[in-house]
């Protein structure tokens, strides 16, 4: 005999877990900059706002590994001055060859984005 699973209570539990986790993370990060009670108040307000404003919506939050990588790549590119390959490789725990490939990829992506903007500008 199959057991009955109350889907609504399972979803409610997951919602509550999500909101509690969001509040905990917000509070933890806020406490680095503001006092404990203020961090609690802001984290609670943020969580309440999300629940009130976005409540009832179906939201898929992607695990965007590529976004995190692109953020790291952009940071490395901004630190690059044309001569500091070895320094950046050591700082970011990479081989110099890997760093050179990364910088080349970023340059190509930036050139392609500039190309797309130019084509859009002139309706090509």
MMTF fields as JSON, N, C-alpha, C and O atoms, coordinates in Angstrom:
{
  "mmtfVersion": "1.0.0",
  "mmtfProducer": "UNKNOWN",
  "numBonds": 495,
  "numAtoms": 496,
  "numGroups": 124,
  "numChains": 1,
  "numModels": 1,
  "chainsPerModel": [1],
  "groupsPerChain": [124],
  "chainIdList": ["A"],
  "bondAtomList": [4, 2, 8, 6, 12, 10, 16, 14, 20, 18, 24, 22, 28, 26, 32, 30, 36, 34, 40, 38, 44, 42, 48, 46, 52, 50, 56, 54, 60, 58, 64, 62, 68, 66, 72, 70, 76, 74, 80, 78, 84, 82, 88, 86, 92, 90, 96, 94, 100, 98, 104, 102, 108, 106, 112, 110, 116, 114, 120, 118, 124, 122, 128, 126, 132, 130, 136, 134, 140, 138, 144, 142, 148, 146, 152, 150, 156, 154, 160, 158, 164, 162, 168, 166, 172, 170, 176, 174, 180, 178, 184, 182, 188, 186, 192, 190, 196, 194, 200, 198, 204, 202, 208, 206, 212, 210, 216, 214, 220, 218, 224, 222, 228, 226, 232, 230, 236, 234, 240, 238, 244, 242, 248, 246, 252, 250, 256, 254, 260, 258, 264, 262, 268, 266, 272, 270, 276, 274, 280, 278, 284, 282, 288, 286, 292, 290, 296, 294, 300, 298, 304, 302, 308, 306, 312, 310, 316, 314, 320, 318, 324, 322, 328, 326, 332, 330, 336, 334, 340, 338, 344, 342, 348, 346, 352, 350, 356, 354, 360, 358, 364, 362, 368, 366, 372, 370, 376, 374, 380, 378, 384, 382, 388, 386, 392, 390, 396, 394, 400, 398, 404, 402, 408, 406, 412, 410, 416, 414, 420, 418, 424, 422, 428, 426, 432, 430, 436, 434, 440, 438, 444, 442, 448, 446, 452, 450, 456, 454, 460, 458, 464, 462, 468, 466, 472, 470, 476, 474, 480, 478, 484, 482, 488, 486, 492, 490],
  "bondOrderList": [1, 1, 1, 1, 1, 1, 1, 1, 1, 1, 1, 1, 1, 1, 1, 1, 1, 1, 1, 1, 1, 1, 1, 1, 1, 1, 1, 1, 1, 1, 1, 1, 1, 1, 1, 1, 1, 1, 1, 1, 1, 1, 1, 1, 1, 1, 1, 1, 1, 1, 1, 1, 1, 1, 1, 1, 1, 1, 1, 1, 1, 1, 1, 1, 1, 1, 1, 1, 1, 1, 1, 1, 1, 1, 1, 1, 1, 1, 1, 1, 1, 1, 1, 1, 1, 1, 1, 1, 1, 1, 1, 1, 1, 1, 1, 1, 1, 1, 1, 1, 1, 1, 1, 1, 1, 1, 1, 1, 1, 1, 1, 1, 1, 1, 1, 1, 1, 1, 1, 1, 1, 1, 1],
  "groupList": [{"groupName": "UNK", "atomNameList": ["N", "CA", "C", "O"], "elementList": ["N", "C", "C", "O"], "formalChargeList": [0, 0, 0, 0], "bondAtomList": [1, 0, 2, 1, 3, 2], "bondOrderList": [1, 1, 2], "singleLetterCode": "X", "chemCompType": "L-PEPTIDE LINKING"}],
  "groupTypeList": [0, 0, 0, 0, 0, 0, 0, 0, 0, 0, 0, 0, 0, 0, 0, 0, 0, 0, 0, 0, 0, 0, 0, 0, 0, 0, 0, 0, 0, 0, 0, 0, 0, 0, 0, 0, 0, 0, 0, 0, 0, 0, 0, 0, 0, 0, 0, 0, 0, 0, 0, 0, 0, 0, 0, 0, 0, 0, 0, 0, 0, 0, 0, 0, 0, 0, 0, 0, 0, 0, 0, 0, 0, 0, 0, 0, 0, 0, 0, 0, 0, 0, 0, 0, 0, 0, 0, 0, 0, 0, 0, 0, 0, 0, 0, 0, 0, 0, 0, 0, 0, 0, 0, 0, 0, 0, 0, 0, 0, 0, 0, 0, 0, 0, 0, 0, 0, 0, 0, 0, 0, 0, 0, 0],
  "groupIdList": [1, 2, 3, 4, 5, 6, 7, 8, 9, 10, 11, 12, 13, 14, 15, 16, 17, 18, 19, 20, 21, 22, 23, 24, 25, 26, 27, 28, 29, 30, 31, 32, 33, 34, 35, 36, 37, 38, 39, 40, 41, 42, 43, 44, 45, 46, 47, 48, 49, 50, 51, 52, 53, 54, 55, 56, 57, 58, 59, 60, 61, 62, 63, 64, 65, 66, 67, 68, 69, 70, 71, 72, 73, 74, 75, 76, 77, 78, 79, 80, 81, 82, 83, 84, 85, 86, 87, 88, 89, 90, 91, 92, 93, 94, 95, 96, 97, 98, 99, 100, 101, 102, 103, 104, 105, 106, 107, 108, 109, 110, 111, 112, 113, 114, 115, 116, 117, 118, 119, 120, 121, 122, 123, 124],
  "secStructList": [7, 7, 7, 7, 7, 7, 2, 2, 2, 2, 2, 2, 2, 2, 2, 2, 2, 2, 2, 2, 2, 2, 2, 2, 2, 2, 2, 2, 2, 2, 6, 6, 6, 1, 7, 2, 2, 2, 2, 2, 2, 2, 2, 2, 2, 2, 2, 2, 2, 2, 2, 2, 2, 2, 6, 6, 7, 7, 7, 7, 7, 7, 7, 7, 2, 2, 2, 2, 2, 2, 2, 2, 2, 2, 2, 2, 2, 2, 2, 7, 7, 1, 1, 7, 2, 2, 2, 2, 2, 2, 2, 6, 6, 7, 7, 2, 2, 2, 2, 2, 2, 2, 2, 2, 2, 2, 2, 2, 2, 2, 2, 2, 2, 2, 2, 2, 2, 2, 2, 2, 2, 6, 6, 7],
  "xCoordList": [0.841, 0.0, 0.892, 1.84, 0.581, 1.363, 1.046, -0.093, 2.065, 1.842, 1.504, 2.011, 0.658, 0.226, 1.242, 1.638, 1.654, 2.572, 1.833, 1.329, 1.769, 1.09, 2.002, 2.922, 1.736, 2.579, 2.604, 3.649, 1.453, 1.38, 2.263, 2.944, 2.256, 3.073, 4.557, 5.397, 4.88, 6.27, 6.739, 7.845, 5.912, 6.272, 6.349, 7.236, 5.435, 5.467, 6.758, 7.368, 7.159, 8.402, 9.6, 10.497, 9.611, 10.717, 10.72, 11.78, 9.527, 9.437, 9.989, 10.779, 9.559, 10.024, 11.536, 12.219, 12.048, 13.488, 14.237, 15.272, 13.715, 14.325, 14.366, 15.411, 13.229, 13.169, 14.047, 14.687, 14.084, 14.946, 16.414, 17.208, 16.777, 18.159, 18.533, 19.62, 17.638, 17.872, 18.087, 19.002, 17.266, 17.387, 18.709, 19.372, 19.096, 20.361, 21.561, 22.468, 21.573, 22.693, 22.75, 23.826, 21.598, 21.561, 22.062, 22.856, 21.593, 22.009, 23.515, 24.184, 24.043, 25.475, 26.308, 27.286, 25.92, 26.673, 26.483, 27.419, 25.289, 25.039, 25.801, 26.237, 25.969, 26.651, 28.119, 28.76, 28.655, 30.021, 30.095, 31.179, 28.951, 28.945, 28.075, 28.312, 27.077, 26.178, 25.984, 26.357, 25.399, 25.202, 24.225, 23.458, 24.263, 23.426, 21.946, 21.314, 21.355, 19.915, 19.545, 18.506, 20.388, 20.113, 20.191, 19.375, 21.168, 21.298, 20.068, 19.562, 19.573, 18.357, 17.167, 16.388, 17.04, 15.905, 15.948, 14.928, 17.108, 17.221, 17.016, 16.32, 17.621, 17.461, 15.999, 15.492, 15.334, 13.917, 13.079, 12.176, 13.381, 12.648, 12.851, 11.901, 14.088, 14.385, 13.608, 13.004, 13.628, 12.924, 11.423, 10.774, 10.869, 9.434, 9.084, 8.062, 9.931, 9.678, 9.644, 8.735, 10.637, 10.663, 9.436, 8.843, 9.056, 7.881, 6.611, 5.762, 6.475, 5.271, 5.224, 4.187, 6.338, 6.36, 6.414, 5.718, 7.237, 7.428, 6.628, 6.628, 5.955, 5.18, 4.161, 3.474, 4.066, 3.128, 3.699, 3.078, 4.869, 5.498, 6.329, 6.858, 6.429, 7.298, 8.643, 8.762, 9.648, 10.973, 11.98, 12.054, 12.752, 13.825, 15.131, 15.455, 15.88, 17.148, 18.248, 18.485, 18.925, 19.936, 21.203, 21.552, 21.875, 23.205, 24.161, 24.623, 24.453, 25.162, 26.666, 27.25, 27.27, 28.709, 29.417, 30.462, 28.857, 29.478, 29.509, 30.468, 28.469, 28.45, 29.568, 30.271, 29.729, 30.792, 32.157, 33.037, 32.332, 33.603, 33.833, 34.948, 32.802, 32.983, 33.31, 34.043, 32.777, 33.117, 34.594, 35.282, 35.076, 36.492, 37.359, 38.378, 36.952, 37.71, 37.792, 38.846, 36.682, 36.658, 37.579, 38.259, 37.591, 38.468, 39.933, 40.733, 40.271, 41.654, 42.017, 43.103, 41.125, 41.396, 41.618, 42.482, 40.844, 41.0, 42.323, 42.852, 42.858, 44.136, 45.332, 46.465, 45.066, 46.144, 46.666, 45.889, 48.011, 48.594, 49.477, 50.131, 49.497, 50.303, 51.601, 52.214, 52.021, 53.313, 53.252, 54.247, 52.128, 52.07, 51.448, 50.666, 51.782, 51.263, 51.611, 50.729, 52.878, 53.331, 52.68, 52.251, 52.607, 52.01, 50.533, 50.085, 49.783, 48.353, 48.141, 47.226, 48.986, 48.863, 49.04, 48.283, 50.03, 50.278, 49.125, 48.653, 48.679, 47.599, 46.312, 45.608, 46.013, 44.749, 44.936, 44.043, 46.095, 46.389, 46.167, 45.443, 46.82, 46.706, 48.1, 49.067, 48.185, 49.425, 49.446, 48.396, 50.618, 50.733, 50.107, 49.476, 50.284, 49.695, 48.164, 47.53, 47.579, 46.121, 45.661, 44.615, 46.44, 46.102, 46.132, 45.252, 47.122, 47.213, 46.0, 45.449, 45.591, 44.402, 43.157, 42.321, 43.04, 41.896, 41.846, 40.792, 42.962, 43.007, 42.653, 41.976, 43.106, 42.784, 41.277, 40.677, 40.668, 39.218, 38.45, 37.495, 38.878, 38.191, 38.313, 37.333, 39.496, 39.691, 38.775, 38.177, 38.672, 37.811, 36.343, 35.605, 35.917, 34.528, 34.227, 33.157, 35.166, 34.959, 34.898, 34.083, 35.753, 35.737, 34.422, 33.853, 33.938, 32.675, 31.513, 30.612, 31.525, 30.459, 30.495, 29.451, 31.686, 31.817, 31.315, 30.669, 31.615, 31.148, 29.62, 29.02, 28.997, 27.533, 26.927, 25.93, 27.53, 27.013, 27.139, 26.236, 28.236, 28.443, 27.428, 26.855, 27.196, 26.214, 24.817, 24.059, 24.472, 23.162, 23.027, 21.964, 24.102, 24.087, 23.783, 23.059, 24.339, 24.148, 23.172, 23.107, 22.406, 21.378, 21.902, 21.252, 23.069, 23.625, 23.03, 23.377],
  "yCoordList": [-1.175, 0.0, 1.247, 1.345, 2.173, 3.402, 4.308, 4.379, 4.994, 5.928, 7.294, 7.687, 7.998, 9.314, 10.36, 10.403, 11.193, 12.276, 13.584, 13.86, 14.379, 15.666, 16.646, 17.208, 16.844, 17.701, 19.13, 19.781, 19.622, 21.0, 21.228, 22.249, 20.276, 20.469, 20.341, 20.992, 19.493, 19.368, 20.677, 21.139, 21.271, 22.539, 23.662, 24.512, 23.666, 24.686, 24.58, 25.589, 23.365, 23.137, 23.656, 24.285, 23.391, 23.86, 25.381, 26.006, 25.977, 27.444, 28.056, 28.999, 27.504, 28.017, 27.849, 28.728, 26.729, 26.479, 27.494, 28.021, 27.764, 28.735, 30.12, 30.77, 30.572, 31.909, 32.013, 33.041, 30.963, 30.973, 31.013, 31.719, 30.265, 30.268, 31.638, 32.148, 32.231, 33.563, 34.568, 35.389, 34.511, 35.438, 35.228, 36.198, 33.974, 33.684, 34.208, 34.803, 33.991, 34.435, 35.96, 36.546, 36.6, 38.069, 38.634, 39.574, 38.054, 38.521, 38.354, 39.249, 37.208, 36.938, 37.978, 38.499, 38.277, 39.243, 40.674, 41.473, 40.989, 42.335, 42.595, 43.721, 41.572, 41.75, 42.125, 42.57, 41.944, 42.384, 43.91, 44.483, 44.568, 46.012, 46.796, 47.983, 46.146, 46.857, 46.039, 44.867, 46.665, 45.984, 44.815, 44.745, 43.907, 42.708, 42.988, 42.419, 43.853, 44.13, 44.752, 44.423, 45.639, 46.252, 45.204, 45.21, 44.302, 43.229, 42.337, 41.95, 42.003, 41.189, 41.881, 41.254, 43.178, 43.931, 43.999, 43.786, 44.291, 44.397, 43.027, 42.925, 41.968, 40.619, 40.191, 39.595, 40.491, 40.149, 40.929, 40.374, 42.21, 43.044, 42.551, 42.492, 42.199, 41.669, 40.378, 40.209, 39.48, 38.204, 38.43, 37.813, 39.315, 39.623, 40.221, 39.873, 41.118, 41.736, 40.68, 40.67, 39.792, 38.75, 37.854, 37.507, 37.483, 36.617, 37.334, 36.738, 38.618, 39.371, 39.694, 39.527, 40.154, 40.607, 39.45, 39.469, 38.44, 37.335, 36.094, 35.104, 36.134, 34.985, 34.548, 35.378, 33.249, 32.704, 32.568, 31.95, 33.134, 33.043, 31.76, 31.276, 31.238, 30.089, 30.638, 31.196, 30.476, 31.026, 29.893, 29.105, 29.827, 28.846, 29.595, 30.481, 29.255, 29.917, 28.997, 27.936, 29.398, 28.515, 28.45, 29.403, 27.327, 27.191, 27.586, 26.74, 28.851, 29.376, 29.398, 30.425, 28.261, 28.116, 29.011, 29.587, 29.127, 29.945, 31.424, 32.127, 31.897, 33.284, 33.528, 34.536, 32.599, 32.75, 32.749, 33.53, 31.875, 31.853, 33.159, 33.681, 33.691, 34.924, 36.082, 36.994, 36.058, 37.091, 37.005, 38.023, 35.778, 35.578, 36.014, 36.678, 35.638, 35.987, 37.512, 38.051, 38.187, 39.646, 40.287, 41.273, 39.723, 40.24, 40.077, 41.001, 38.903, 38.648, 39.599, 40.179, 39.762, 40.633, 42.076, 42.773, 42.515, 43.892, 44.083, 45.194, 43.013, 43.091, 42.975, 43.279, 42.535, 42.3, 43.629, 44.489, 43.787, 45.026, 44.801, 45.729, 43.577, 43.275, 42.568, 41.96, 42.646, 42.062, 41.152, 40.505, 41.082, 40.377, 38.976, 38.594, 38.23, 36.86, 35.995, 35.379, 35.951, 35.077, 35.472, 34.609, 36.761, 37.249, 36.852, 36.37, 37.057, 36.715, 35.212, 34.745, 34.453, 32.999, 32.508, 31.662, 33.038, 32.639, 33.08, 32.305, 34.315, 34.853, 34.04, 33.823, 33.591, 32.874, 31.365, 30.643, 30.893, 29.461, 28.765, 27.775, 29.325, 28.8, 28.643, 29.222, 27.857, 27.805, 29.025, 29.524, 29.492, 30.68, 30.434, 31.324, 29.223, 28.908, 28.994, 29.511, 28.479, 28.55, 29.997, 30.361, 30.815, 32.222, 32.912, 33.716, 32.606, 33.203, 32.804, 33.631, 31.536, 31.077, 31.812, 32.225, 31.971, 32.666, 34.103, 34.572, 34.795, 36.182, 36.265, 37.2, 35.296, 35.263, 35.077, 35.739, 34.165, 33.949, 35.226, 35.59, 35.899, 37.128, 38.185, 38.862, 38.336, 39.315, 39.007, 39.911, 37.712, 37.327, 37.606, 38.089, 37.301, 37.567, 39.057, 39.471, 39.853, 41.305, 41.841, 42.713, 41.327, 41.754, 41.354, 42.13, 40.143, 39.685, 40.54, 40.871, 40.899, 41.736, 43.122, 43.691, 43.658, 44.97, 44.902, 45.831, 43.799, 43.58, 43.575, 44.208, 42.847, 42.772, 44.15, 44.512, 44.916, 46.265, 47.153, 47.936, 47.037, 47.842, 47.46, 48.337, 46.159, 45.72, 46.2, 46.637, 46.123, 46.602, 48.096, 48.576, 48.821, 50.26, 50.668, 51.635, 49.927, 50.267, 49.346, 49.36, 48.539, 47.669, 46.725, 46.531, 46.143, 45.181, 43.818, 42.896],
  "zCoordList": [0.0, 0.0, 0.0, 0.779, -0.864, -0.96, 0.216, 0.677, 0.69, 1.787, 1.219, 0.169, 1.911, 1.479, 1.924, 3.089, 0.988, 1.298, 1.096, 0.007, 2.136, 2.06, 1.344, 1.938, 0.058, -0.78, -0.262, -0.275, 0.196, 0.674, 1.889, 1.981, 2.831, 4.022, 3.683, 4.304, 2.688, 2.254, 1.619, 1.899, 0.775, 0.137, 1.177, 1.106, 2.129, 3.176, 3.976, 4.33, 4.253, 4.986, 4.193, 4.755, 2.895, 2.046, 1.931, 1.939, 1.825, 1.786, 3.059, 3.024, 4.184, 5.468, 5.606, 6.131, 5.138, 5.193, 4.321, 4.729, 3.129, 2.226, 2.864, 2.876, 3.394, 3.987, 5.226, 5.445, 6.036, 7.226, 6.826, 7.448, 5.798, 5.327, 4.771, 5.046, 3.994, 3.447, 4.569, 4.501, 5.583, 6.701, 7.438, 7.804, 7.658, 8.342, 7.561, 8.144, 6.252, 5.421, 5.379, 5.498, 5.211, 5.181, 6.508, 6.529, 7.617, 8.939, 9.129, 9.647, 8.709, 8.852, 8.1, 8.636, 6.866, 6.075, 6.585, 6.562, 7.037, 7.558, 8.846, 9.085, 9.684, 10.964, 10.795, 11.746, 9.582, 9.322, 9.24, 9.342, 9.056, 8.831, 9.812, 10.034, 10.396, 11.312, 12.584, 12.643, 13.595, 14.879, 14.744, 13.784, 15.707, 15.694, 15.545, 14.654, 16.391, 16.266, 14.912, 14.341, 14.408, 13.099, 11.997, 11.075, 12.085, 11.095, 11.121, 10.068, 12.33, 12.458, 11.799, 11.081, 12.054, 11.531, 10.002, 9.347, 9.434, 7.98, 7.323, 6.313, 7.896, 7.339, 7.382, 6.431, 8.471, 8.6, 7.59, 6.964, 7.437, 6.485, 5.053, 4.272, 4.712, 3.379, 3.124, 2.065, 4.089, 3.941, 3.803, 2.958, 4.632, 4.547, 3.188, 2.596, 2.698, 1.386, 0.285, -0.545, 0.283, -0.744, -0.655, -1.676, 0.552, 0.72, 0.274, -0.39, 0.639, 0.274, -1.214, -1.856, -1.759, -3.143, -4.133, -5.148, -3.844, -4.776, -4.38, -5.112, -3.247, -2.787, -3.823, -4.419, -4.035, -5.01, -6.407, -7.271, -6.641, -7.957, -8.045, -7.044, -9.227, -9.471, -9.922, -11.012, -9.079, -9.362, -9.358, -8.415, -10.426, -10.523, -10.334, -11.125, -9.304, -9.037, -9.544, -8.967, -10.624, -11.215, -10.373, -9.676, -10.449, -9.864, -10.969, -11.735, -11.048, -12.207, -12.004, -11.66, -12.22, -12.11, -13.116, -12.811, -14.305, -15.353, -14.963, -15.28, -14.278, -13.836, -12.832, -12.906, -11.892, -10.9, -11.574, -11.208, -12.554, -13.271, -14.014, -14.013, -14.645, -15.398, -14.466, -14.849, -13.244, -12.272, -11.899, -11.816, -11.674, -11.364, -12.54, -12.355, -13.747, -14.945, -15.106, -15.443, -14.865, -14.986, -13.945, -14.228, -12.753, -11.697, -12.102, -11.956, -12.607, -13.031, -14.17, -14.169, -15.134, -16.275, -15.821, -16.353, -14.845, -14.363, -13.626, -13.583, -13.049, -12.334, -13.285, -12.911, -14.508, -15.462, -16.013, -16.426, -16.013, -16.527, -17.75, -18.226, -18.256, -19.433, -19.119, -19.995, -17.863, -17.488, -16.271, -15.946, -15.597, -14.322, -14.41, -13.54, -15.428, -15.585, -14.371, -13.774, -14.012, -12.921, -11.599, -10.832, -11.337, -10.089, -9.988, -8.947, -11.073, -11.069, -10.987, -10.308, -11.679, -11.63, -10.194, -9.721, -9.52, -8.134, -7.23, -6.399, -7.394, -6.564, -6.688, -5.702, -7.913, -8.162, -8.237, -8.682, -7.802, -7.731, -9.078, -9.182, -10.105, -11.462, -12.043, -11.548, -13.093, -13.861, -14.775, -15.18, -15.088, -15.937, -17.303, -17.875, -17.823, -19.139, -19.082, -20.001, -17.989, -17.824, -17.721, -18.257, -17.035, -16.9, -18.262, -18.568, -19.067, -20.403, -21.253, -21.98, -21.158, -21.901, -21.421, -22.224, -20.102, -19.534, -20.045, -20.477, -19.999, -20.479, -21.957, -22.384, -22.735, -24.166, -24.376, -25.222, -23.595, -23.689, -23.344, -24.03, -22.275, -21.868, -22.963, -23.277, -23.545, -24.626, -25.808, -26.393, -26.157, -27.279, -26.968, -27.827, -25.73, -25.341, -25.383, -25.831, -24.917, -24.918, -26.346, -26.646, -27.224, -28.625, -29.292, -30.06, -28.999, -29.585, -29.084, -29.855, -27.805, -27.245, -27.877, -28.193, -28.06, -28.708, -30.142, -30.626, -30.819, -32.186, -32.247, -33.115, -31.306, -31.272, -31.031, -31.655, -30.124, -29.851, -31.086, -31.381, -31.799, -33.004, -34.073, -34.72, -34.267, -35.264, -34.888, -35.754, -33.613, -33.167, -33.411, -33.804, -33.176, -33.338, -34.763, -34.999, -35.718, -37.118, -37.833, -39.062, -37.085, -37.633, -38.714, -39.742, -38.483, -39.473, -39.3, -40.038]
}
